[in-house]
Amino acid sequence: MRACPGCSAMIDHALPFCPQCGVRATPAEATGSQCMSCGSTVQLGHDKFCATCGARVATSTEAPPKPKGTATFSASGAAGAGPVLALIDDAGTIKQTFMIEQAETSVGRIDGDFRFPADPYLSPMHAQFSFRDGQLFIRDLGSRNGTWLYIDAPYRLQDADTILIGSQIIRFRRLGYPGPHPPEADQTRRLGSLTPNADVAVLAQLRADGSARDTCHLSPGRTVKIGREFGDWLFPFDQTMSGRHAEIRGEDLEFIVIDDGSRNGIAVSVRGEKPVKVGQKLLMGDQIMRVEHL
């Protein structure tokens, strides 16, 4: 038995990979007769490719090939070799950095190039980074809890967007544009609130099962402030929300979300592929990452 270099679990010394975290347990210098991709036995100097997985077998004069999407971990995050992402804690302190050297790099709890096996909120295969033409992109891979991109500027809400404010997941839905009311058959004037006379969108606070707990309607030109202590829509029980956290500002028939100087920021759920800029933060499961440089 030996201790895994990745998670310290005790594993059989004959196993090339740790069954708990997936990290290679066999030292590189002892793998001359093993495939560097899958750990199967190969004949060094005779086999050109692994009969099990098809990976190219490294010779004594060439470095072993890296699988597609490999993330190289670095303590320094030196610039110039590829995009560098930092894993940070709630205070913004860097816990670990890693470099993306391939066109595509995946993140997950069980599978992927960058794994967090202890994170119960992360899907087995959660998200994928892509790097092309000097730009980094993020795509959610159908995860249960979504991939969140923190905004660094006012963001124009699109129908079905979900935003993260504190610990509250809030969905934005359009209700349609107001139109003329049909004439009443009875000429008696009807009582009712005249202003606003129509709502065009609604914000819904979502529970874990996706159902709506509370709603806030939006009318043309209306601005709604959200916070723990101050605003139009309050969440006094949410300690991760700032006293004044966000503002949903109505501009004609459009609505823009703006950070109101909050401590934890505002994140928007990633739909499709989204570009990520230097300094921008992402949330996947319980993991917060920040792009250090491209």
C-alpha positions in Angstrom: 0.0 0.0 0.0 1.1 3.6 -0.6 -0.4 7.1 0.0 -1.9 8.8 -3.0 0.0 12.0 -3.8 -3.3 13.7 -4.6 -5.7 12.9 -1.8 -3.4 10.8 0.6 -5.7 7.8 0.5 -4.0 4.4 1.0 -4.1 2.5 -2.3 -2.5 -0.6 -3.8 1.0 0.1 -4.9 0.4 -1.7 -8.2 -2.4 0.7 -9.2 -1.2 3.4 -11.6 -4.1 5.7 -10.7 -5.9 6.5 -7.4 -9.5 5.2 -7.4 -10.5 8.0 -5.1 -9.4 11.1 -6.9 -8.0 9.9 -10.2 -4.5 11.3 -9.7 -1.6 9.2 -11.1 -0.1 7.3 -8.2 2.9 5.7 -10.0 5.9 8.0 -10.2 6.8 9.1 -13.7 10.2 7.5 -13.5 8.7 4.1 -12.8 6.3 4.0 -15.7 8.7 3.0 -18.5 6.6 -0.2 -19.1 3.2 1.4 -18.6 1.0 3.6 -20.8 1.1 7.2 -19.5 -2.6 7.5 -20.6 -4.3 4.5 -19.1 -1.6 2.6 -17.2 -1.7 -0.6 -19.2 1.4 -2.6 -19.8 3.4 -1.8 -22.9 6.7 -2.9 -24.4 9.0 0.1 -24.3 11.1 0.3 -27.5 8.8 -2.1 -29.3 5.2 -0.8 -29.1 4.5 2.6 -30.8 0.9 2.8 -29.5 -0.9 1.4 -26.5 -3.1 -1.6 -27.4 -5.7 -0.6 -24.7 -6.3 3.1 -25.3 -4.4 3.9 -28.5 -2.2 6.5 -26.9 1.3 7.0 -28.3 4.0 5.3 -26.3 6.8 7.6 -25.2 10.4 6.6 -26.0 13.4 7.4 -23.9 14.2 10.4 -26.2 10.7 12.0 -26.3 8.4 13.3 -23.7 5.1 11.4 -23.1 2.2 12.9 -25.0 -0.4 15.0 -23.0 -4.0 14.0 -23.4 -6.3 16.6 -25.0 -7.5 19.1 -22.4 -4.8 18.6 -19.9 -4.6 21.3 -17.2 -1.1 21.9 -15.9 -1.0 23.0 -12.3 1.4 25.8 -11.3 2.3 27.4 -8.1 3.5 30.6 -9.8 1.2 30.8 -12.8 3.9 32.1 -15.0 2.6 34.3 -17.9 3.0 33.5 -21.5 2.3 29.8 -21.5 -1.5 29.9 -21.7 -4.5 31.1 -19.7 -4.0 30.9 -16.0 -7.0 30.5 -13.6 -6.9 30.8 -9.9 -9.0 28.9 -7.4 -9.9 31.4 -4.7 -11.8 31.4 -1.3 -14.5 33.7 -0.2 -12.0 36.3 0.8 -10.4 36.3 -2.6 -7.2 34.5 -1.4 -5.6 32.3 -4.1 -5.6 28.6 -3.0 -4.3 27.2 -6.2 -3.5 28.2 -9.8 -3.6 26.1 -12.9 -2.7 26.7 -16.6 -4.8 25.7 -19.6 -2.4 24.5 -22.4 -4.9 22.8 -24.7 -7.9 24.1 -26.7 -10.4 22.5 -24.4 -10.2 21.8 -20.7 -13.1 20.3 -18.6 -14.1 20.6 -15.0 -16.1 18.1 -12.9 -16.5 16.2 -9.7 -15.6 12.8 -11.2 -14.5 13.3 -14.8 -12.6 16.1 -16.4 -9.1 17.6 -16.4 -9.7 19.6 -13.2 -11.6 17.6 -10.6 -13.1 18.3 -7.2 -14.2 15.0 -5.8 -15.4 16.4 -2.5 -17.7 19.0 -3.9 -21.3 17.7 -3.7 -22.7 20.6 -5.7 -20.5 19.9 -8.7 -21.8 17.6 -11.4 -19.6 14.6 -12.5 -18.8 16.5 -15.7 -19.7 20.1 -15.1 -18.3 22.7 -17.5 -15.7 23.2 -20.2 -13.2 26.0 -20.9 -12.2 26.6 -24.6 -9.3 28.8 -25.7 -9.0 30.0 -29.2 -7.8 33.1 -31.0 -6.5 34.5 -27.7 -9.9 34.4 -26.0 -11.1 32.1 -23.2 -14.7 30.8 -23.3 -16.8 28.9 -20.7 -19.7 26.5 -21.5 -21.9 24.7 -19.1 -22.2 20.9 -19.9 -25.7 20.4 -18.6 -24.8 20.5 -15.0 -27.5 20.3 -12.3 -26.5 23.6 -10.5 -25.3 25.5 -13.5 -22.1 27.5 -14.2 -22.2 31.2 -13.1 -20.3 34.1 -14.5 -19.9 37.2 -12.3 -20.7 40.4 -14.0 -18.2 43.3 -14.0 -20.5 45.8 -15.7 -24.3 46.5 -16.0 -25.9 43.4 -17.7 -29.0 43.6 -19.9 -31.4 40.7 -18.8 -32.6 38.3 -21.4 -35.7 36.2 -21.1 -35.2 33.1 -18.9 -31.9 34.4 -17.4 -31.2 33.4 -13.9 -29.1 35.6 -11.6 -27.4 34.8 -8.3 -27.7 37.5 -5.7 -26.3 36.5 -2.3 -27.6 32.9 -2.0 -30.8 33.7 -3.9 -31.4 32.3 -7.4 -33.7 34.6 -9.2 -35.2 34.0 -12.6 -36.2 36.8 -15.1 -39.1 36.1 -17.4 -40.9 38.3 -19.9 -44.7 38.5 -19.8 -45.2 40.1 -23.2 -45.5 43.7 -24.2 -48.5 45.8 -23.1 -51.1 46.5 -25.7 -54.4 48.3 -26.0 -57.3 47.0 -23.8 -60.5 46.0 -25.7 -63.4 48.3 -25.2 -65.8 47.3 -22.4 -69.3 46.2 -23.4 -70.6 47.7 -20.2 -69.7 51.4 -20.1 -69.4 51.5 -16.3 -65.9 52.6 -15.4 -63.8 49.8 -13.7 -61.9 50.5 -10.5 -58.2 49.5 -10.2 -54.7 50.7 -9.9 -53.9 53.0 -12.8 -50.1 53.2 -12.4 -48.5 51.0 -13.6 -51.3 49.7 -15.8 -49.3 46.7 -17.1 -46.3 44.4 -16.2 -43.9 43.2 -18.8 -41.6 41.0 -16.8 -41.3 39.2 -13.5 -38.5 38.2 -11.1 -39.1 34.9 -9.3 -37.1 33.6 -6.3 -36.5 29.9 -7.0 -36.4 27.1 -4.5 -34.0 24.1 -4.8 -36.8 22.1 -6.7 -37.2 25.0 -9.2 -40.5 26.2 -7.9 -41.1 29.9 -7.3 -41.3 31.1 -3.7 -41.7 34.8 -4.1 -42.1 37.1 -7.1 -41.6 40.8 -8.0 -43.3 42.2 -11.1 -41.6 44.7 -13.4 -43.4 47.4 -15.4 -42.0 49.8 -18.0 -39.5 52.2 -16.5 -39.7 50.6 -13.0 -36.5 50.2 -10.9 -36.3 47.6 -8.2 -33.6 47.6 -5.5 -32.7 44.3 -3.8 -30.8 43.8 -0.5 -30.7 42.3 2.9 -31.7 45.5 4.7 -32.5 48.3 2.2 -34.5 48.2 -1.0 -37.8 47.2 -2.5 -37.3 43.5 -2.3 -35.6 42.4 1.0 -34.0 39.1 2.1 -33.2 39.7 5.8 -32.3 36.0 6.4 -29.6 35.8 3.7 -26.2 36.6 5.4 -24.4 36.3 2.0 -26.4 39.3 0.6 -25.2 42.8 1.3 -27.5 45.4 2.9 -27.7 47.1 -0.5 -26.9 44.5 -3.1 -28.4 44.9 -6.6 -30.6 47.1 -8.7 -32.8 46.1 -11.6 -33.2 49.2 -13.6 -36.0 49.6 -16.2 -35.1 51.4 -19.4 -38.2 51.6 -21.6 -39.1 47.9 -22.0 -35.6 46.6 -21.2 -34.2 45.7 -17.8 -30.6 46.0 -16.6 -29.1 44.4 -13.5 -26.5 46.6 -11.7 -24.3 45.7 -8.7 -25.1 48.2 -5.9 -21.6 48.0 -4.3 -22.2 44.5 -2.9 -19.5 42.4 -1.3 -20.1 39.1 -3.0 -21.2 40.4 -6.5 -23.8 39.3 -8.9 -23.5 36.2 -11.2 -25.5 35.2 -14.3 -26.0 31.6 -15.2 -24.1 30.6 -18.4 -26.2 29.7 -21.3 -24.4 28.6 -24.4 -20.8 29.7 -24.7 -19.7 32.9 -23.0 -16.4 34.8 -23.2 -14.5 35.3 -20.0 -12.2 38.3 -19.4 -9.2 38.7 -17.2 -10.2 39.4 -13.6 -13.6 37.9 -14.1 -14.8 35.3 -11.6 -16.8 32.1 -12.2 -18.7 29.8 -9.8 -19.0 26.0 -10.4 -20.4 24.0 -7.6 -18.7 25.5 -4.5 -15.6 26.4 -6.5 -14.8 30.0 -7.3 -12.3 30.6 -10.0 -10.8 33.8 -11.4 -9.0 34.4 -14.7 -5.6 35.7 -13.9 -4.3 36.3 -17.4 -4.7 34.9 -21.0 
